[in-house]
Amino acid sequence: MKIFTDTRFFCLSLILLFSGNSINAFSYDYSATTKCLVEPHRAQYGGGIIVNPDFNYSLEGWTAYRQGEVEEHVSKAGNRFVVVHNTTHPLHSLSQKVQLEKGKLYTFSAWVKISEGRETVSVVFRTSDGELVHGGKVIAEHGCWSLLKGGIVANFSSPVEIGFQSQNTKVEIGIDSVSLQPFTKKQWRSHQEESIDKVRKSKMRFQITNANKTAMQGAIVSIKQMKSDFPFGCCMNYNILKYTDYQNWFASRFKFTTFTNEMKWYSTEKIQGQENYTLSDAMLKFAKQHGISVRGHNIFWDDPKFQPDWVKPLSPEDLQKAAAKRINSVVSRYRGQLIAWDVVNENLHFNFYEDKLGENASAEFFSTAQKLDPNTIMFMNEYNTIENSSDERASAVNYRKKIQEILQYPGNDGIIAGIGLQGHFGSGQPNLAYMRSSLDILGSTGLPIWLTEVNAEKDPNQAENLEEILREGYSHPAVEGIIMFAGPEIGGFKDMPLADTNWKNTPAGDVVDKLLGEWESGTLEVTADDRGFVNALLFHGDYNVTVQHPEANSSTSLSFRVTKDIPQPTINVQIHA
């Protein structure tokens, strides 16, 4: 294997250098998820538990699966790799058996290329009972190497076979630099916490002096966070207009929301020509009164089942007119009042508008919406991209391809766009390794990512699963906001209620309240050192600081902001006796 001096590949995900169970360093870099290289990089983590990950020792540790034929190749640069060809089934490829340990998370990566065209190549884990678990995908190309990223969570202790898959059995697949690295939950949580310290906080320094600029040793510095910069919110529905307790419960916790159904087309125009925005208007008024920012959800939903009944039978010409009226109506009505629009919902899974209006329907909706509301972020919104590795339609590589096609459509280059990932997780331990790899891939676009509808299916460990999902999203630097699809039981939230009918927290509600408290600095009191300095690591947001000294008869207060983008100088605070 050729050794490269460019080590950016080792920062693709959260890179760990271990000393026992501790983590000494990590970084994020998404650059390799978009590159197609003449030569692949070395295997991440030295290959982890993979035997002979770089094929330096011929095919030691590897076998051809079923009818797959495997050949060893050497590049002009002296790099050794293998090529799988003459397959008769998508799964007939290269294979290696590894042992998984229950409860551990495994990050996967490999470099692949194909003999012609562009094809999706997947990694698949075959369990001892024949179950196929998909672990990640990449759109590989002819003539260069692309990075396949993914992962698996072990809900069992058992051997599995790692294989590669392409639905086009005529192409040859080149494979190199394969890695499977295990992590305990403790290790995973540790580097989540380190990432939070790095991407959600900044170091601040205060120097306390008197009017003569003499250091005020022993000054008491009280730092209070007034507002967090990270949007962590919850959806709401029309029931909030009926119950004061629901209003108080919500407003005391959340400053960001999405309406579950009240802005959707089937809610605002049940009968053609009879628009009714009564509920969404009232909910928006409530939100404004309590300083709650609202995401617009949604302008169009591509699922045929969720169109207004009168829309479904329309001819293409009539649908074009109705869609133009719809987008102009809802976007113009709420122009400048929302922080985001879900322009098209679930257009990777469904294509109601594309089938009737043409393949560029989504791109044209984005164009129109941006012109009507030019300062608001325009999102695609999709499910299963981070939560279900077996759903190829919504994979991160397909999502990235679709959003790039929308933004490359003529006239769309200036659109302010965002990536909306719903996050409806099933039961069982969430596959955080796959979730992270998907966020890495989409983070390579440079677009803001929001988790827009997070919940976890009913499960004995539902609250624990929810916490793991939320922590993973919050710790990833590409994620700029999280909205949960949950709420109090009185609001109709049965699958993952946060409070029961007596307004007592459920276990999931306890998790949410714990994280709301954990992800803010609260109020800190620190004593200045002998040079009058105070150092603090603070979450990004707005703060008030009050300084007093035992020998002074007055105190001094000021406001300041902590942000990730602006370097924070030392703040000088003077106390006047």
Helices and strands as residue ranges (DSSP letters): G 8-11, E 18-19, E 22-23, G 31-33, G 44-47, E 63-64, E 69-74, E 80-85, E 94-100, E 105-114, E 118-127, E 132-141, E 146-153, E 158-165, E 173-183, H 185-199, E 201-210, E 220-228, E 232-234, G 238-241, H 244-251, E 256-258, H 265-268, H 278-289, E 293-301, G 304-306, H 316-333, E 340-345, H 352-357, H 361-372, E 377-382, G 392-394, H 396-408, E 417-421, E 424-425, H 432-443, E 449-456, H 462-475, E 479-484, E 487-488, G 489-491, E 497-499, H 507-518, E 523-527, E 533-539, E 541-548, E 555-562, E 571-575
